[in-house]
Amino acid sequence: MQSYSINGVICDASEAKVPVNDHGFLYGDGVFEGLRFYNGRILKLRAHLKRLVDSAKALRIQLPMSAGKLEEALLEVVAASTHTDGYLRLIVTRGVGPLGIDPSHCEAGSVVIIADQLKMVSEEARDKGARLIISSVRQLAGDQLDSRIKSLNYLTQIMAKMEANVARADEAVVLNQSGYVAEGSADNIFIVTGDTLETPPVTDGALDGITRGLILEIAKNLSIPVRERSLTTYDLYIADECFLTGTGAELIPVREISDRQLSNTPGPIYSRIREQFHRELQNDAWFD
Ligand SMILES: Cc1ncc(COP(=O)(O)O)c(C=O)c1O
């Protein structure tokens, strides 16, 4: 069952409301985070809060609660949840203001937290590998809307995901304005080339994924060579392995990219990393 908090107060679904003249609703003017809790503890809580604070700063949104209060509110929602494992959505809106995009007269924003279950792909895709397409919708450039800002504007990602749906694929790869691979519609992308784990630098148009960071850390600890470099679709097509990572996605192996089959799914490097990921979920340092 879901649980909710509005501005730090736990409430029922029927009371979980924001005003329709909040600019978060009117213009997508706000920021958010997706977090996961395992065994009642939130994975990389501080890192998520730091990213939220940074996103808000970039958009000059005044957070209506301190990071400490946000942390308390998140933990209360987890405690109110009937599940010990689940997904959290934390949203901070610009706030109520007059019609018109000008944010300068907005009041303090709303803080919404929802705890729920989230399943991004079918069990079959998770076990045997997901099918990807390359989206025709390009990521906005860094001087338009920097992909590191986790804003309430997700239309690029939504349009990419709709293309995947039409193609009956599980996920879409989004390219940047120069045609290099940026990320998936709601996840970061990794490939294995020979013995090396590769992923695009976030400056190629990806969210600086928290799971991405954990995977890079695991790979280094397992002495798997890692390289961050710009990737083309060709690199994906000929990859030895490919997988997606994200808070919602966790780890998803990939078996097909735009009708090119990958021979190794789930591949040996993916399997080692996944095993270590699940082992590390017992590691207190991951829940700071
Ligand atoms: C566009 C996009 N890229 C990547 C990710 C993965 O980031 P994280 O691992 O921090 O959840 C997400 C997940 O929220 C996302 O929405």
The ligand as a MOL file (V3000), in Angstrom:
LIG
                    3D

  0  0  0     0  0            999 V3000
M  V30 BEGIN CTAB
M  V30 COUNTS 16 16 0 0 0
M  V30 BEGIN ATOM
M  V30 1 C 16.7160 10.1630 -16.8090 0
M  V30 2 C 17.3120 9.2900 -15.7510 0
M  V30 3 N 18.5740 8.8490 -15.9200 0
M  V30 4 C 19.1640 8.0510 -14.9950 0
M  V30 5 C 18.5070 7.6640 -13.8510 0
M  V30 6 C 19.2020 6.8170 -12.8230 0
M  V30 7 O 19.5930 7.6020 -11.7300 0
M  V30 8 P 19.6380 7.0280 -10.2430 0
M  V30 9 O 20.5590 5.8610 -10.2700 0
M  V30 10 O 20.1640 8.1450 -9.4170 0
M  V30 11 O 18.2610 6.6510 -9.8780 0
M  V30 12 C 17.2020 8.1100 -13.6450 0
M  V30 13 C 16.4850 7.6970 -12.4390 0
M  V30 14 O 15.8680 8.4210 -11.7760 0
M  V30 15 C 16.5950 8.9470 -14.6000 0
M  V30 16 O 15.3560 9.4050 -14.4390 0
M  V30 END ATOM
M  V30 BEGIN BOND
M  V30 1 1 1 2
M  V30 2 1 2 3
M  V30 3 2 2 15
M  V30 4 2 3 4
M  V30 5 1 4 5
M  V30 6 1 5 6
M  V30 7 2 5 12
M  V30 8 1 6 7
M  V30 9 1 7 8
M  V30 10 2 8 9
M  V30 11 1 8 10
M  V30 12 1 8 11
M  V30 13 1 12 13
M  V30 14 1 12 15
M  V30 15 2 13 14
M  V30 16 1 15 16
M  V30 END BOND
M  V30 END CTAB
M  END
